[in-house]
Amino acid sequence: MPQQKDIVKIAIQMPGAYPQLIQLDQKKPLSAVIKEVCDKWNKPDPENYALQYTDGVQCYITESNRVDIKNGSILRLTTAPGRCAEDLYKGIQSSDSGVRCDSLKLLAAVSTDITFAQEFISRDGHSLLVQIVEGASECVIFTATEHKPRAVEPLLMTHALTGFLELMDHGIVSWENLGHMTSLSSPLCRWHVSLAILESMVQSSSSLFPQIMQEVSLERLITLLQVTNLQIQTKAMALLVALLQTAGDSDRQNIIHSSMPMGDEMAHYLYVLQSVSLNLLESRMRTPMDIYSQEQRETLQGLRQAAFETESEGSLNNERRRSLCAKEFRKLGFSNNSNPGQDLIRIPPGLLALDTMSYFSTRYPDAFSRFVLENSSREDKHECPFARSSIQLTLILCEILRIGEPPSETGSNYHPVFFSQDRLLEELFCICIQLVNKTWKEMRATQEDFDKVMQVVREQITRTLSTKPTSLELFKNKVNALNYGEILKLRQTERLHQEETLAPPVLELKERLKPELQELIRQQRLNRLCHGTLFRKISSRRRQDKLWYCRLSPNHKVLHYGDVEEENETPSIETLQDKIPVADIKALLTGKDCPHMKENKGKQTKEMLDLAFSITYDVEEYSLNFIASSRTDFCLWTDGLNVLLGREMNSESMRSELEILLSMEIKLRLLDLENVPIPDTAPPIPKPPSNFNFCYDFSQAEQ
């Protein structure tokens, strides 16, 4: 009897037949499941059939990915990848051009599935595609006298190249084994699919880089940037970026500076293409939501439904779901939960905010679920509102990417990451909305801190994009590393630079002031030891009722200590009978190295270890053991004892106090230099005069 966790309830479709509702046993071999399905539909030869998703990425179901099947999934019974690969392998060799074209079109569609790709490549199908492309390459050459291809089959060529690119993208076959394909770059460079193939070859194999560089000149890519076909422009840009990323320093210089004025021109082209492409989103950004639009309302309800199903796992009935609609929208972070469309009337970002939220929920459902569930479990005032954050984040991204601003005639500031993604805004949003939640937690924010959090997020995005990341993965790593703590450090550093406290002359002044201030801290520590401190005795039974006092003599030569009766008592030196000459002290021990900590090993707490210290004296046979009442007393005594032993003070309290004193002293000394720029280097010393005869001649009479 299979366990309940191994059972998945799914539907299986087949054209011309009623769907089957089955309970899929994940422990049963997939071949047995397919046989049962085929038997119900009276389909012979079940080995020629396979299961495939009907939604999203319609990949084949295999033993390795079947664990991803969820309750409610809809699959279809289709031709097995091996049988499909065999049929298409024969179809693309057909003498009938219609059959050949249809086979190549289907091949381009199914090659995205790695299971099919493995079957097709195992039959050497990729080599057959190379032969087809090479054989037809002459058909797509434009002659000097003709303005259209002669005897051309452009659709067939497009499908062949698309299928070939999809097969190679799986990495099953190395590009090195197909190096001769670069010979096609010249006649095929007008086709965006060919440019995509060249881009993939450059990124996958450094050994092919010289061949491609020889075949594809920068001037030719510049020409392609000027055509009206946006698809070709984009692929030409992508190939150029790939070449620049793969090239070494010398090759990169050759690419960029092949002709002197080309560097600025290329940067301008990149900037213009980025600006024009992103401005396609302007209409959505400037369109408010129409609360009477059925399509927009369905999108909004779909967002709520995705969050609701994620949270409740479909356990509630339809009537209950409708009654909880307003509550669901409130939990999603909409201000107007009874009519959430009102939140999206604001322009900008208008409908673009709805687009980004919908994209995130469908493209990354797991991340969307985590966001919703995590904030649903927090207290109301600590919830990070998803909808409100999304609307504001979309506006921030529009401002950073300058969506809606026409390209400047001289602009050249572009983002390399743009050329690695077709949907840059949406993908950036998916990364940054998770960053909002992360930063919200780091700041321990409440609803009142919303604007502060979004300011920090804007700064995180702006700083990361300013480093020119070349891929989304690199952007994601950098922006997540730039946490709230790092932002505070950067702000502090920039503030100090602005105040000129980090200027080289000021740093030099700090170093000169440091010995004097350190001596001041030493004297304070010794004065504290002379005043003395009350300590508690820790017995083997962990009792803390006994008190003792320790203080340093005014001449700093003897430590006096002894038991006292009352906690508020400050005994005189004469009443403390026990003495240890400072000259006899051999070492200062702290933490687990202390003898009284070793004796009670396993019984002491971390707090006690942090407060324990001991001094050994005579020939290290005796020790005086301390447990400070606070970290402050621990730092004061360990610093003071280190001073008595002629060692450097090393406590965190000393470092903090030294920094405070240095900062105050520097600010006092710089008061007279307000608004006066401090040079980084000292002014040059004039050369000595040619002679030093400066004596005034008093013998001459005054006129």
Salt bridges, closest charged atoms under 4 A:
GLU36 OE2 - LYS28 NZ 2.83
ASP39 OD2 - LYS35 NZ 3.16
GLU63 OE1 - ARG66 NH1 2.98
GLU86 OE2 - LYS90 NZ 3.96
GLU86 OE1 - ARG123 NE 2.76
ASP87 OD2 - ARG83 NE 3.52
GLU119 OE1 - ARG123 NH1 3.11
ASP124 OD1 - HIS126 NE2 3.81
GLU134 OE2 - HIS180 NE2 3.82
GLU146 OE1 - ARG150 NE 3.97
GLU153 OE1 - ARG100 NH2 3.66
ASP249 OD1 - ARG252 NH1 3.17
GLU282 OE2 - ARG286 NE 2.97
GLU311 OE2 - LYS331 NZ 2.25
ASP355 OD1 - ARG284 NH2 2.77
GLU374 OE2 - ARG378 NH2 2.67
GLU374 OE2 - LYS441 NZ 2.86
GLU399 OE1 - ARG458 NH2 2.44
GLU405 OE1 - ARG402 NH1 3.20
GLU426 OE2 - ARG423 NH2 3.27
GLU427 OE2 - ARG363 NE 3.71
GLU442 OE2 - LYS438 NZ 2.86
GLU459 OE2 - ARG463 NH2 2.84
GLU459 OE1 - ARG491 NH2 2.79
GLU486 OE2 - LYS489 NZ 3.80
GLU494 OE2 - ARG463 NH2 2.90
GLU499 OE2 - ARG495 NH1 2.74
GLU508 OE2 - ARG512 NH2 3.04
GLU511 OE2 - LYS514 NZ 3.35
GLU519 OE1 - ARG522 NH1 3.06
ASP545 OD2 - ARG543 NH2 2.63
ASP563 OD1 - LYS537 NZ 2.83
GLU567 OE1 - ARG536 NH2 3.35
ASP610 OD2 - LYS606 NZ 3.21
ASP633 OD1 - ARG528 NH2 3.18
ASP639 OD2 - ARG525 NE 3.09
GLU652 OE2 - ARG631 NE 2.78
GLU657 OE1 - ARG525 NH1 3.07
GLU659 OE2 - LYS510 NZ 3.73
GLU665 OE2 - ARG669 NE 3.09
